[in-house]
């Protein structure tokens, strides 16, 4: 038969173990986040855009220490540049951004807000003519009007993903809205990698 005093002592010991486990669990999550966010950023991470996977809605940022972090996003994720809102698909390889982490499960980090700290387009502003502007011609495929992108297939370069800039000219925006799969178009654009082009203008 266990005395009341022994039961109470045992109960306190059990509570102490549970509290210790809870603190350990919390510390573990903090360590994970601390390892990802580095210098105590807490619920945000800064880095350079290295990949945008619009199919799987995943963004890869490279931190200053060289570590890559994958962030998931959705159609509710805001991208803000110079007080204007854009789609994640409008981000460019090389943009420097700060992403707010809204949730994390099983090391999967979700961002609901991304601020563009510095555009890869430079001081001329996003959508400026800075960069190696080239002409491309091909057949339009797979138009994604929500994210402002379409694919362009040509004999000289295969299939490219073309994205609208942050602030497209009204004429180019109207042209994009009227695109149909199978249209043959010519554009000026800047290659951000081997398969992605940022539109400068239709011609």
N, C-alpha and C positions, 0 to 999 in steps of 0.2 A: 504494500500500500504506500503510495507516494504522499508525503506530507504536503500541506498547503505551501509551506516555505520552499520546499524543493521544487514544487510545480511552478511557483512564481519565478524562482531563480532560473529554471529551465526555459520558461517563457521569455524572460529577458535575454537569455543567451541566443535563443532562436531569432528574436527581433534584431539583435545586434548583427547576427550573421546575414540576415536578409538585407539590413541597411547597408552593410559592407558590400554585399553583392550588387546592390543597386548603384552604389557609388562607383564601384568598379566598372559596371556596365556603362554608366554615364561618362566616366573617364575614358573608356574605350572609344566611345563615339567621338568625344572631344579630340582624342588623339588622332582618329581617322580624319576628322575635319581639319585638324591642325596640320596634319601631314599634307593634305590637299591644298589648303588655303595658304600654307606657308606662314607669312609674317602676321599671324593673328588677325586676318581680315574678317573672321567670323563667318557671316552669311553671304559673303561675296568673294568673287575671284576675278583677278585681272590677268589678261594675257593677250596673245596675238592669235588671230583667227588662222587656223591651219587647214581646216576642212569643214565643209558644210554638206551634210548628207540629208537632202530634202526628202528622200524616199523614206528613210527611217527616222527623220526629224531628230537628228543628232548633230551637235556642233562640237568641234575639237579646238580647244585653246591650248597654246603653248605658253607656260609661265616663264618668267625671267630666268628661272633656274634650269630651264630646258625640259621640265616635266610636262607631258601632255595630259590634259583632263578632258574627258568626254561629258558633255552636258546634253540632256534631252530637252526638247522644247515642244510647243504645240502652237496651234493657230491663235492662242490667247497671249503668247509671249510678245511683249513689246520691245521694239528696237527704237531707241531715241538718238537722234543726231541733230545737233543745233536746234533743239526744241521742236523737232518734227518727228513724227512716228513713221516707221517703216516695217517691212517684213524681214524676218530672219534671212530669207533668201536674197535680200539686197546686200547683205554683208559680203565683203570681199576678202579674199586671201591676203593677209597682211594687215588688216584693220586691227587697231589696238582697242580693246573693249574691256569694260568691267561688267560682269554678270552677277545678278543677285540670285542666290540659291534659295528657292522657295520650299524645296522638299528634297529628302534623300532617303532612299530605300535600297538596301543591299548594294551599297556603293554606287547606285545609279543616282546622279544628281540632276535635278530639274531646275531650269531657270525660267522665271516669268517676266524678267526685265533685263534688258541689255543696253548699256549706255556706250556709245561709240566715243572713246576718248580722243582718238586720232584716226582719221581716214587715210587709207593707203594712197588716195588720190592726191594728197599733199595740200599745200597752201592754196591751190586754186579752188579748193572746195570739191566735195563729192560730185561726180558727174562732169568735172572739168575736162579739159583736153590734154592734161598732163599725162605722159606715158607714151608707150609705143603704139600709136593708133594704126590699125590695119583695116583693110577692106575684106569683107567676107561675103560670099554669095552661096546660096543653097536653098534647100527645100525645108519648109517649116514642119516640125513634128512636135507632138506632145506639149501642147500649150497649157501652162499653169497660170491662169489669170490671177488667182488669189495671191500667189507668191511672186508674180512678176517675172516669170521665166519661161523660156521655150527652147526647144532643141532645133538646131540647124544642121542639116546633113548636106555635105558637099563633097565632090570628087577629090578635091585637093587636100582635105584635112579630116575627112570622116565626119563624125557627129560631135558637135559642140553644144554645150549648154550656155545659152545667152541669158543674162540677167539685166533687168533695167537698173539704171543707177538710182541713187537715193532721190534725186530731184530731176526726173526726166523732163525734157521739153514737152509742152502740151501737144505739139504735133506728133512727137514720137509716142507719147502715151496713147493718143488717138489711133495711131497706126497699129500699135500693139493690140489695143482692144478690138480692132477689126481683123486681126490675123485669123486665118483658117489653116488647119492642117492641110498640107499639099501646096500651099502658096510658095512661089519662088520669090525670095527677097534678097536685097543687097544691103549690107549694113557697114558702118564704121564701128570698130570696137577695139578694146584693149584686152589682150590675153592675160588672165591672172594665173593660169596654169595651163597645162597641155590640153585640157578639155573644157575650159570655162572662159567665157568672154563677157566683159561688161560692155553693154551697148553704149555707144556715144551718140549715134543717130542712124535712122533709116535714110536711104537715098535712092 
